[in-house]
Amino acid sequence: MGSEISEISLIGNNSPFGTVAFGGGGSYIVKRIVDQFRIKPEDALDLLTNRGYSTRKLTFSPIIAEYIVDGETVSFTQNDLNKIIEDYFKEDYFPGFKAAFETLLAGYDDVVRNLKKHGIIGE
């Protein structure tokens, strides 16, 4: 149903300096889709796999899926799915990534200075 963790590795001179893992991955997005659309996990995974996030600009919002929820037919659009994915990354993934990245860089002051110097990371 998707991964439970993501990893960040710091590599230089063709060898790893370190790796850190944090909770975040496809399974968390699937769970959000299940909770918000109130559909089965396999249907949520199918939506994520086959529809995913789309940046296509349309003048309308077509229905991408219909499910029976509590005895009623419920329709979902790409915008509905995009919102769940966007919220997950803003609220959970990016903060987890940032914390893991900072943990990984702790003790590598010279690397951090070089990354800042080249504008790769901010102050």
C-alpha positions as a LaTeX table, in Angstrom:
\begin{tabular}{lrrr}
\hline
Residue & $x$ (\AA) & $y$ (\AA) & $z$ (\AA) \\
\hline
Met1 & 0.00 & 0.00 & 0.00 \\
Gly2 & 3.02 & 2.26 & $-0.17$ \\
Ser3 & 6.06 & 2.86 & 1.90 \\
Glu4 & 5.99 & 3.70 & 5.60 \\
Ile5 & 9.30 & 5.56 & 5.66 \\
Ser6 & 11.40 & 7.83 & 3.49 \\
Glu7 & 15.16 & 8.13 & 3.64 \\
Ile8 & 17.59 & 10.95 & 2.98 \\
Ser9 & 21.24 & 10.18 & 2.30 \\
Leu10 & 24.15 & 12.60 & 2.31 \\
Ile11 & 26.72 & 11.49 & $-0.26$ \\
Gly12 & 30.03 & 13.07 & $-1.15$ \\
Asn13 & 33.20 & 11.92 & $-2.86$ \\
Asn14 & 31.29 & 8.85 & $-4.09$ \\
Ser15 & 30.52 & 7.55 & $-0.62$ \\
Pro16 & 27.72 & 8.06 & 1.89 \\
Phe17 & 28.30 & 10.29 & 4.88 \\
Gly18 & 25.04 & 9.27 & 6.51 \\
Thr19 & 21.43 & 8.32 & 6.08 \\
Val20 & 18.38 & 9.20 & 8.12 \\
Ala21 & 14.85 & 7.83 & 7.87 \\
Phe22 & 11.58 & 9.48 & 8.83 \\
Gly23 & 7.95 & 8.49 & 8.84 \\
Gly24 & 6.46 & 9.47 & 5.53 \\
Gly25 & 5.57 & 7.71 & 2.34 \\
Gly26 & 2.83 & 6.51 & 0.07 \\
Ser27 & 0.97 & 4.62 & 2.78 \\
Tyr28 & 0.33 & 7.88 & 4.63 \\
Ile29 & $-1.25$ & 9.45 & 1.55 \\
Val30 & $-3.37$ & 6.34 & 1.01 \\
Lys31 & $-4.59$ & 6.56 & 4.62 \\
Arg32 & $-5.57$ & 10.20 & 4.12 \\
Ile33 & $-7.51$ & 9.33 & 0.98 \\
Val34 & $-9.27$ & 6.50 & 2.83 \\
Asp35 & $-10.15$ & 8.78 & 5.75 \\
Gln36 & $-11.30$ & 11.76 & 3.70 \\
Phe37 & $-13.09$ & 9.96 & 0.86 \\
Arg38 & $-14.29$ & 7.16 & 3.17 \\
Ile39 & $-13.34$ & 4.48 & 0.65 \\
Lys40 & $-11.53$ & 1.15 & 0.89 \\
Pro41 & $-7.70$ & 1.16 & 1.04 \\
Glu42 & $-7.41$ & $-0.70$ & $-2.28$ \\
Asp43 & $-9.60$ & 1.94 & $-3.96$ \\
Ala44 & $-7.51$ & 4.73 & $-2.44$ \\
Leu45 & $-4.30$ & 3.07 & $-3.64$ \\
Asp46 & $-5.80$ & 2.70 & $-7.11$ \\
Leu47 & $-6.67$ & 6.41 & $-7.19$ \\
Leu48 & $-3.20$ & 7.40 & $-6.03$ \\
Thr49 & $-1.47$ & 5.06 & $-8.48$ \\
Asn50 & $-3.61$ & 5.76 & $-11.53$ \\
Arg51 & $-4.55$ & 9.41 & $-10.98$ \\
Gly52 & $-1.97$ & 10.78 & $-8.56$ \\
Tyr53 & $-1.34$ & 14.50 & $-8.50$ \\
Ser54 & $-2.09$ & 16.45 & $-11.66$ \\
Thr55 & $-1.06$ & 20.00 & $-12.49$ \\
Arg56 & $-3.03$ & 20.11 & $-15.73$ \\
Lys57 & $-5.11$ & 23.26 & $-15.93$ \\
Leu58 & $-8.67$ & 22.54 & $-16.97$ \\
Thr59 & $-11.65$ & 24.84 & $-17.34$ \\
Phe60 & $-13.77$ & 22.23 & $-15.57$ \\
Ser61 & $-13.24$ & 19.66 & $-12.84$ \\
Pro62 & $-14.10$ & 16.22 & $-14.24$ \\
Ile63 & $-15.12$ & 13.35 & $-12.02$ \\
Ile64 & $-12.27$ & 10.85 & $-11.70$ \\
Ala65 & $-14.02$ & 8.27 & $-9.52$ \\
Glu66 & $-17.37$ & 7.31 & $-8.10$ \\
Tyr67 & $-17.87$ & 5.06 & $-5.10$ \\
Ile68 & $-20.75$ & 3.87 & $-2.97$ \\
Val69 & $-20.25$ & 5.42 & 0.48 \\
Asp70 & $-22.84$ & 4.69 & 3.17 \\
Gly71 & $-25.29$ & 3.56 & 0.48 \\
Glu72 & $-24.94$ & 6.69 & $-1.65$ \\
Thr73 & $-22.93$ & 7.33 & $-4.81$ \\
Val74 & $-20.20$ & 9.85 & $-4.12$ \\
Ser75 & $-18.10$ & 11.48 & $-6.86$ \\
Phe76 & $-14.55$ & 12.76 & $-6.58$ \\
Thr77 & $-12.63$ & 15.11 & $-8.85$ \\
Gln78 & $-8.94$ & 15.52 & $-9.55$ \\
Asn79 & $-9.06$ & 18.73 & $-7.49$ \\
Asp80 & $-10.34$ & 16.72 & $-4.50$ \\
Leu81 & $-7.45$ & 14.27 & $-4.82$ \\
Asn82 & $-4.90$ & 17.04 & $-5.39$ \\
Lys83 & $-6.02$ & 18.79 & $-2.19$ \\
Ile84 & $-5.48$ & 15.66 & $-0.08$ \\
Ile85 & $-2.00$ & 15.17 & $-1.56$ \\
Glu86 & $-1.06$ & 18.86 & $-1.15$ \\
Asp87 & $-2.24$ & 18.91 & 2.46 \\
Tyr88 & $-0.26$ & 15.76 & 3.26 \\
Phe89 & 2.98 & 17.25 & 1.93 \\
Lys90 & 2.45 & 20.64 & 3.62 \\
Glu91 & 1.32 & 19.30 & 6.99 \\
Asp92 & 3.32 & 16.08 & 7.37 \\
Tyr93 & 5.93 & 15.22 & 4.76 \\
Phe94 & 7.81 & 18.51 & 4.39 \\
Pro95 & 8.09 & 19.15 & 8.15 \\
Gly96 & 9.32 & 15.57 & 8.63 \\
Phe97 & 11.76 & 15.94 & 5.75 \\
Lys98 & 13.10 & 19.23 & 7.15 \\
Ala99 & 13.64 & 17.76 & 10.63 \\
Ala100 & 15.34 & 14.66 & 9.21 \\
Phe101 & 17.53 & 16.78 & 6.93 \\
Glu102 & 18.62 & 18.99 & 9.82 \\
Thr103 & 19.43 & 15.88 & 11.87 \\
Leu104 & 21.45 & 14.46 & 9.00 \\
Leu105 & 23.45 & 17.67 & 8.57 \\
Ala106 & 24.24 & 18.05 & 12.27 \\
Gly107 & 27.98 & 17.71 & 12.63 \\
Tyr108 & 28.72 & 18.58 & 9.01 \\
Asp109 & 29.20 & 22.32 & 9.43 \\
Asp110 & 31.55 & 22.59 & 6.44 \\
Val111 & 29.03 & 20.82 & 4.20 \\
Val112 & 26.22 & 23.08 & 5.42 \\
Arg113 & 28.30 & 26.21 & 4.77 \\
Asn114 & 29.02 & 25.01 & 1.24 \\
Leu115 & 25.34 & 24.21 & 0.56 \\
Lys116 & 24.36 & 27.68 & 1.81 \\
Lys117 & 27.11 & 29.33 & $-0.22$ \\
His118 & 25.70 & 27.78 & $-3.40$ \\
Gly119 & 22.10 & 28.61 & $-2.50$ \\
Ile120 & 21.09 & 24.96 & $-2.15$ \\
Ile121 & 19.73 & 25.53 & 1.35 \\
Gly122 & 18.69 & 28.76 & 3.04 \\
Glu123 & 20.12 & 30.50 & 6.05 \\
\hline
\end{tabular}
